[in-house]
Every structure is written in structure tokens, then in C-alpha cells.
Amino acid sequence: MATLSKPKSGKKNSPFRYAGGKFYARKLILECIPSHKTYCEPFVGGGSIFFAKDSSKNSILNDKDSDVINCYIQIRDRVEDLITLLDGIPATKELHSHYKNVFSPENKLEQAMRWYYLNRTSFSGIMKHQNCYWGYGEKYSMRPENWPPHLRTVSEKLQGAYLSDNDFENVIDSIQDDAFLFIDPPYYNADQDKFYTCSFVKNDHYRLAEVLKKNAHRLKFLITYDNCDEVRSLYKWCTSMLDKEWNYTISRTDDQKSGKKLKDGFRSGRYKGKEVFITNYIPDV
């Protein structure tokens, strides 16, 4: 590849900021993953687990959000062209507004550049238009000069991965036997329409449980969900349910309680992530 002599970050991190991402839970999740040759994420989103884990012989990454998948494809196949488009563009509130409201991409590469820029400079990487607010801070956000090295590292990791924007049911039904699936759907009890451009209604949660049960004899899966009675009831047929929690922090550029805009960013206190890890196998933990 042409990127071999150019600087890379070497970090096993997602290229994106992503609401509901599993960055802070990576260690707990990786401990539960069994050996496998084929790896699949039907809801890849920011892909924190894919980028943190060792590479598999086969990787299938899917998300219904075609903008997410297009950005991954451009990073995988045209990373230097994408870097060229981003070169010299600073992270400013004015440019965030321009790319959100004015800029009109003329091709898939420009579409990916726009999406990536907004994702890196929006609060929590929220990309739904009406909730996509400026959220970059010098002290805690990845600076634009550091985007190229990390994009090259991400591109290297994505080589050979199959990328698609299909419905999750089609992905799970069609994947080969003995594959391992890491499944991180939108929360059951969350107003996820605020965060994601593709809606996920109650019936989709039921569809997910049904298609997993139908394929459980030939696939292994780990699903991470909000820890609630409805989810436990949906998956009572599974082998293992593990209550897990972890610490995380939220950084922002505004103090929403007082309505103040803060020049250097506002770092909140620590929070607890609490979920249930559900598997159809016995995790080795």
C-alpha cells in the first residue's frame, strides 16, 4: 500500500466518536470473546471492538446507516485521497456549521469527508441532523493534525473486511456457520432516535431475538444490552447472562445546566456503564 512510508498512529481505536460506543467496555468484552475465524458485527457503528481485537481471517462489518459504511469504505480504499480532502481544514464552529448546513458532496469521497469532519467535531459524535451540535475541544478531542496518522492505521485494519449496509436480519441469516457475532444494538429502553439516523423500534428488538434464536445452533454470539427485565425475558433461552459495569467520562464544550459555552471544554464527572452481556455459549471468564 502507498501508506507504508507515511506516519500512522498505531492505536487500536475507532476512527469515529460514537454515541453508545463500547470504548470504555472494551476490556470486559474482549475477555468474553471465544476463538473464531469469522467475525461479524451487524451493528458496527464506531467499531470499538473490531478495532481493539486481534484481526480475524474473515471480518464482516455491517450497519444500516449508509453514511457510516461509506466512510469506512473510503477509509479502507482511498485513505490518502480522504486525507488530502481534510488537509489544512481546522476544527472550528463555523466550519462545522458549513459542513452541516451548506456543503453538498458531489461524490462518495466528499460525502465521507463531510461525515468524518462532522463526526470528529460534534458532541459525542451524534450525527442526526437536528441533534448534531458543535462539540470539539482542544483539550480532549483528537486534533485535525492527528487525523491522518490514525486514518492510515484504521485503513490498514480494514483491509480485507467486508462492509455492508443491510438489515441485520439478512446479515445474520446469511453468515457462514461457526462465525462469531458481536452484537451491540440500540438500547431497548432509550430514546435512540435522538442519536442515530436509522430508527430501531421495539419490533426490531423482537426480530433480533428471533433471528438469533433461529441461528443459535450454528453461530456463537455475544450481545450487549441495557440491563432490564424486557431484555432478560427476550433472551431467557440463552446460555449466559453476565451483569457488567464500567467507568466512563463525558467531555463537552458547554455546560447545559447553566447554558454557558466554555472556551476550553467542560469535563463531567465519572459515570457507570451498566449492561448485561448475553451469550449462547459459556464465556471463559
C-alpha positions in Angstrom: 0.0 0.0 0.0 1.1 3.6 -0.6 0.7 4.4 3.1 3.5 2.2 4.2 6.1 5.0 4.5 3.7 7.5 5.9 3.1 8.1 9.7 0.4 6.0 11.4 -1.0 6.3 15.0 -0.7 2.6 15.8 -3.7 3.0 18.1 -6.4 0.3 18.3 -9.2 2.9 18.5 -12.2 3.6 16.4 -11.8 6.4 13.8 -15.1 7.9 15.0 -16.8 9.4 18.0 -19.9 7.4 18.5 -22.9 7.7 20.9 -23.3 4.4 22.8 -19.9 3.1 21.7 -18.1 0.5 23.7 -14.7 2.2 24.0 -14.7 2.0 27.9 -16.1 -1.5 27.9 -13.5 -3.0 25.5 -11.5 -5.0 28.0 -14.6 -6.6 29.6 -16.0 -7.5 26.1 -12.7 -8.8 24.7 -12.4 -11.2 27.8 -15.7 -12.8 26.7 -15.0 -13.4 23.1 -14.2 -17.0 22.1 -11.8 -18.1 19.4 -13.1 -17.8 15.9 -12.1 -17.4 12.3 -15.1 -15.4 11.1 -16.1 -12.2 13.0 -19.2 -10.2 12.3 -20.8 -7.1 13.7 -24.3 -6.5 12.4 -24.4 -3.1 14.1 -20.8 -1.9 13.7 -21.3 1.8 14.5 -18.0 3.1 15.7 -16.5 -0.4 15.7 -14.6 -0.1 19.0 -14.4 -3.9 19.5 -13.4 -4.6 15.9 -10.5 -2.2 16.1 -9.5 -3.3 19.6 -9.4 -7.1 18.9 -6.9 -9.1 17.0 -7.7 -9.5 13.3 -9.7 -12.5 12.2 -9.4 -14.5 9.0 -12.8 -13.0 7.8 -14.5 -9.9 9.1 -18.0 -8.7 8.2 -19.0 -5.2 9.3 -22.5 -4.0 8.8 -24.6 -1.0 9.7 -27.9 0.2 8.3 -26.5 3.7 8.3 -25.1 4.0 4.8 -23.1 7.1 5.7 -21.2 5.2 8.3 -20.4 2.3 5.9 -19.5 4.7 3.1 -17.0 6.4 5.4 -15.4 3.1 6.3 -15.2 2.1 2.6 -13.5 5.3 1.7 -11.0 5.0 4.6 -10.3 1.4 3.6 -10.0 2.0 -0.2 -9.0 5.7 -0.6 -7.5 6.8 2.6 -4.9 9.1 1.1 -7.5 10.8 -1.1 -9.6 11.3 2.0 -6.6 12.7 3.9 -6.0 15.1 1.0 -9.5 16.5 1.2 -9.2 17.0 5.0 -5.7 18.5 4.8 -5.4 22.0 6.3 -9.1 22.2 7.4 -9.2 23.4 11.1 -11.8 22.3 13.6 -13.9 25.4 14.0 -17.6 26.0 14.9 -18.0 28.0 11.7 -16.8 25.1 9.5 -18.9 22.7 11.5 -21.9 24.8 10.6 -20.8 25.0 6.9 -20.4 21.2 6.5 -23.6 20.5 8.4 -25.9 23.0 6.6 -24.2 24.3 3.4 -21.7 21.9 1.9 -23.2 19.5 -0.7 -20.9 16.5 -1.5 -20.5 15.7 -5.2 -19.3 12.1 -4.8 -18.8 9.3 -2.2 -15.4 10.6 -1.2 -16.7 14.1 -0.4 -19.6 12.5 1.4 -17.2 10.6 3.6 -15.0 13.7 4.2 -18.1 15.7 5.3 -19.3 12.9 7.6 -15.9 12.3 9.1 -15.4 16.1 9.8 -18.8 16.5 11.4 -18.3 13.3 13.4 -15.0 14.4 14.8 -16.2 17.9 15.7 -19.8 17.1 17.0 -20.7 16.5 20.6 -20.4 12.7 21.3 -20.2 12.2 17.5 -24.0 12.5 17.3 -24.8 12.7 13.6 -28.6 13.1 13.5 -29.0 16.5 11.8 -31.3 18.2 14.4 -29.0 17.0 17.3 -25.6 17.4 15.6 -24.1 20.1 17.6 -20.5 21.5 17.7 -18.6 19.6 20.4 -14.9 20.0 19.8 -12.4 21.0 22.5 -8.6 21.3 22.2 -8.0 19.5 25.5 -9.9 16.3 24.8 -10.7 16.0 21.1 -8.4 14.4 18.6 -6.8 17.4 16.8 -7.0 17.6 12.9 -3.2 17.2 12.6 -3.6 13.8 14.2 -6.5 12.6 12.0 -4.2 11.4 9.1 -2.0 9.1 11.1 -5.0 7.4 12.7 -6.9 7.2 9.5 -4.0 5.2 8.0 -3.9 2.8 10.9 -7.7 2.3 10.6 -7.3 1.8 6.8 -4.8 -0.9 7.4 -7.1 -2.7 9.9 -10.0 -2.5 7.5 -8.1 -4.2 4.6 -10.0 -7.4 3.7 -13.0 -6.6 5.7 -16.4 -6.9 4.0 -18.6 -3.8 4.5 -22.3 -3.6 4.0 -25.4 -1.5 4.9 -28.0 -4.3 5.0 -30.7 -5.1 7.5 -29.3 -7.0 10.4 -31.7 -10.0 9.8 -30.3 -10.5 6.3 -26.7 -10.4 7.7 -27.3 -12.9 10.4 -29.3 -15.3 8.3 -26.6 -15.3 5.5 -23.4 -15.5 7.5 -21.4 -18.8 7.4 -21.6 -21.5 10.0 -19.4 -21.2 13.1 -19.0 -17.4 12.8 -18.8 -15.3 16.0 -21.1 -12.3 16.2 -20.6 -9.3 18.5 -23.9 -7.6 18.6 -24.4 -4.1 20.1 -27.9 -2.9 19.1 -29.5 0.4 20.3 -30.7 0.1 23.9 -34.2 -1.3 24.5 -35.1 1.5 26.9 -33.6 4.5 25.3 -34.7 7.4 23.2 -32.2 6.4 20.5 -33.9 8.4 17.8 -32.1 11.4 19.3 -28.7 9.9 18.4 -29.0 7.7 15.3 -30.1 8.5 11.8 -31.6 5.0 11.4 -34.5 4.2 13.7 -34.8 1.0 15.7 -38.2 0.3 17.0 -39.5 -2.3 19.6 -40.4 -4.7 16.8 -36.7 -4.6 15.7 -35.6 -5.8 19.1 -38.1 -8.7 18.8 -36.8 -9.5 15.3 -33.2 -9.5 16.6 -34.1 -12.0 19.3 -35.9 -14.3 16.9 -33.2 -14.4 14.2 -30.6 -15.1 16.8 -32.6 -17.9 18.3 -33.2 -19.4 14.8 -29.4 -19.4 14.1 -28.1 -20.1 17.6 -27.3 -23.8 16.7 -24.8 -22.7 14.1 -23.4 -19.4 15.4 -21.9 -18.0 18.6 -22.8 -14.5 19.7 -22.3 -12.0 22.4 -24.9 -9.3 22.7 -24.6 -6.2 24.9 -27.8 -4.6 26.1 -29.3 -2.4 28.7 -29.9 -4.5 31.8 -33.7 -4.6 32.0 -36.5 -7.1 32.6 -37.7 -6.9 29.0 -34.3 -7.8 27.6 -33.8 -10.6 30.0 -37.2 -12.1 29.1 -36.4 -11.9 25.4 -33.2 -13.8 25.9 -34.1 -16.2 28.7 -33.3 -19.1 26.3 -29.6 -18.1 26.2 -26.8 -19.8 28.0 -25.3 -16.9 29.9 -26.3 -13.5 31.2 -23.5 -11.5 32.9 -24.1 -8.2 34.7 -21.3 -5.9 33.8 -20.4 -2.3 34.7 -17.5 0.1 33.9 -16.5 3.7 34.4 -16.6 6.3 31.7 -16.5 10.1 31.4 -18.2 12.6 29.2 -16.4 15.7 27.8 -18.3 18.6 26.3 -17.9 22.2 25.3 -21.0 23.5 27.0 -22.4 23.5 30.5 -26.0 22.6 29.8 -27.2 23.3 33.3 -26.2 27.0 33.1 -26.4 27.3 29.3 -22.8 28.6 29.2 -20.3 28.0 26.4 -17.0 27.0 27.8 -13.8 28.0 25.9 -11.7 25.1 26.9 -14.3 22.4 27.3 -16.1 21.0 30.3 -15.3 17.6 31.7 -18.1 16.0 33.6 -17.7 13.6 36.5 -17.3 9.8 36.1 -20.3 7.7 35.3 -21.1 4.0 35.4 -22.0 2.0 32.4 -24.2 -0.9 33.3 -25.3 -3.6 30.9 -26.0 -7.2 30.5 -23.7 -9.4 28.4 -25.8 -12.2 26.8 -24.2 -15.3 25.1 -25.3 -18.6 23.7 -22.0 -20.2 25.0 -20.2 -20.2 28.3 -17.6 -17.3 28.3 -14.2 -18.2 29.6 -14.1 -15.6 32.3 
